[in-house]
Amino acid sequence: MKLYYATRTRATRPRWALEELGVPYELVRIDMAARQHKSAEYMAIHPLGKLPSFADDDGTVLIESAAIAMHVADRFPERGLAPAPGPADRGRYYQWLAFGAATLDPPLFKVFYGKTFRANDPNSPLDIETNLPLVNVALDVLEGALTGREFLVGDHLTVADIIVGASLVAASRIDLLAERPALRAYVERLMARPAYVRANAD
Ligand SMILES: N[C@@H](CCC(=O)N[C@@H](CS)C(=O)NCC(=O)O)C(=O)O
């Protein structure tokens, strides 16, 4: 399995899943500073020229960090990173994955970029005023869901925690968790996991 990767991007999400699974994989490092992600060679793999992308042993190519993480979890079902299809937990797993990718991430990353490295870029107006209320509503839903719970689904970590958790790490970096103690504790627990630390190493 090959993961096309650059540090401090969403490629750390499927890398985290692979590290939790403890299976062998190859990191193919893409130099974003050199615009390698926009090369014709890389865009033949990822048509949007983004990271991550993934090539499985059988040649299957995938894009989208959440899809790659879900796919590798399903390849090794005995490791328990995805609930078995059918019972309610699988439905809740889909729910939080969709919530992370569709409800939380789009407004969160507009706010994140607006407050961080694109803060002073006049060519990149990122509407914090419109997006922040959407982020706050999504964070309140998650604060409720994680109050009194260690993980989003069941009693151990799943890919839902990886996808939602990675976004919450970004939210914590722009100080959006100050008034949300359950989310702060959840992020601290996730960041202390050895697989998270390995996935976020350079
Ligand atoms: N929804 C996609 C987002 C991919 C994405 O936007 N990746 C960023 C890095 S975190 C990227 O490659 N940006 C470079 C660009 O858009 O040119 C995913 O989760 O994989």
PDBQT file of the ligand as one rigid body, heavy atoms in Angstrom, charges set to zero:
ROOT
HETATM    1  N1  LIG A 301     -11.384  16.557   1.136  1.00  0.00    +0.000 N 
HETATM    2  C1  LIG A 301     -10.012  16.309   0.793  1.00  0.00    +0.000 C 
HETATM    3  C2  LIG A 301      -9.211  17.591   0.961  1.00  0.00    +0.000 C 
HETATM    4  C3  LIG A 301      -7.817  17.465   0.386  1.00  0.00    +0.000 C 
HETATM    5  C4  LIG A 301      -7.054  18.757   0.542  1.00  0.00    +0.000 C 
HETATM    6  O1  LIG A 301      -7.612  19.871   0.441  1.00  0.00    +0.000 OA
HETATM    7  N2  LIG A 301      -5.754  18.629   0.765  1.00  0.00    +0.000 N 
HETATM    8  C5  LIG A 301      -4.910  19.789   0.924  1.00  0.00    +0.000 C 
HETATM    9  C6  LIG A 301      -3.878  19.539   2.011  1.00  0.00    +0.000 C 
HETATM   10  S1  LIG A 301      -4.673  19.338   3.600  1.00  0.00    +0.000 SA
HETATM   11  C7  LIG A 301      -4.154  20.051  -0.367  1.00  0.00    +0.000 C 
HETATM   12  O2  LIG A 301      -3.658  19.130  -0.978  1.00  0.00    +0.000 OA
HETATM   13  N3  LIG A 301      -4.058  21.319  -0.759  1.00  0.00    +0.000 N 
HETATM   14  C8  LIG A 301      -3.300  21.708  -1.913  1.00  0.00    +0.000 C 
HETATM   15  C9  LIG A 301      -4.165  22.304  -2.977  1.00  0.00    +0.000 C 
HETATM   16  O3  LIG A 301      -5.391  22.367  -2.809  1.00  0.00    +0.000 OA
HETATM   17  O4  LIG A 301      -3.614  22.713  -3.973  1.00  0.00    +0.000 OA
HETATM   18  C10 LIG A 301      -9.439  15.177   1.684  1.00  0.00    +0.000 C 
HETATM   19  O5  LIG A 301      -9.882  15.061   2.825  1.00  0.00    +0.000 OA
HETATM   20  O6  LIG A 301      -8.584  14.413   1.211  1.00  0.00    +0.000 OA
ENDROOT
TORSDOF 0
